[in-house]
């Protein structure tokens, strides 16, 4: 039975029609741009190990990350970006047991020009941070802040950075109150047949504890078409260069998933 199912899946994969090279490469480059005029709905599975003082804890989570551009006029868009993590974790410190629930949801809004200038596109705006459903899955405080992104694209290359700063919206005596800076520099290379190779870091700095978390990610993605919908499949290998002592992940991690794309129709 398993062999039969595997054969059917392989046949289905081989029968998926390819997107035209020009269209797929341009869509893949748009997907690499966090403020592009492109509706995308990524589902991102993540795994981290080596968590806690004994380094035997683990964490698995799925990020639902829809991106939706809202046209204001011919010159300006608002890009709405959501990050909603569904988390399962185990033994993050001795006696912690397991937790499952919703982590801290982040909602960002970028005011951005509709068209790049000399290959450069930027966006900036506010963001909000929602409490996690369990205090071991993340801070249970409301937060707000500012976010910005700048991206240059030329030829097959995409280079840029996404940053934000979050502050608490309420007084709290908890040690996990949110006061966090985030920096995500990235560089990506997209081939003519819509393969994209990306190197980035998703670094955070906690101001109250004076601690950095610095993972380095290498991602490979391929844009194809399932039915009439363009889909990008991706896999990531992650290495934690710096993490909070006796608390953060150590060593290697992984990410995999897919993103559904809905290009804007132009007249």
HELIX and SHEET records of a PDB file:
HELIX    1   1 UNK A    2  UNK A   14  1                                  13    
HELIX    2   2 UNK A   21  UNK A   31  1                                  11    
SHEET    1   A13 UNK A  98  UNK A 102  0                                        
SHEET    2   A13 UNK A  76  UNK A  90 -1                                        
SHEET    3   A13 UNK A  57  UNK A  71 -1                                        
SHEET    4   A13 UNK A  38  UNK A  51 -1                                        
SHEET    5   A13 UNK A 251  UNK A 263 -1                                        
SHEET    6   A13 UNK A 229  UNK A 242 -1                                        
SHEET    7   A13 UNK A 211  UNK A 226 -1                                        
SHEET    8   A13 UNK A 195  UNK A 201 -1                                        
SHEET    9   A13 UNK A 180  UNK A 190 -1                                        
SHEET   10   A13 UNK A 157  UNK A 168 -1                                        
SHEET   11   A13 UNK A 143  UNK A 154 -1                                        
SHEET   12   A13 UNK A 120  UNK A 129 -1                                        
SHEET   13   A13 UNK A 106  UNK A 113 -1                                        
SHEET    1   B 8 UNK A  98  UNK A 102  0                                        
SHEET    2   B 8 UNK A  76  UNK A  90 -1                                        
SHEET    3   B 8 UNK A  57  UNK A  71 -1                                        
SHEET    4   B 8 UNK A  38  UNK A  51 -1                                        
SHEET    5   B 8 UNK A 251  UNK A 263 -1                                        
SHEET    6   B 8 UNK A 229  UNK A 242 -1                                        
SHEET    7   B 8 UNK A 211  UNK A 226 -1                                        
SHEET    8   B 8 UNK A 203  UNK A 206 -1                                        
END                                                                             
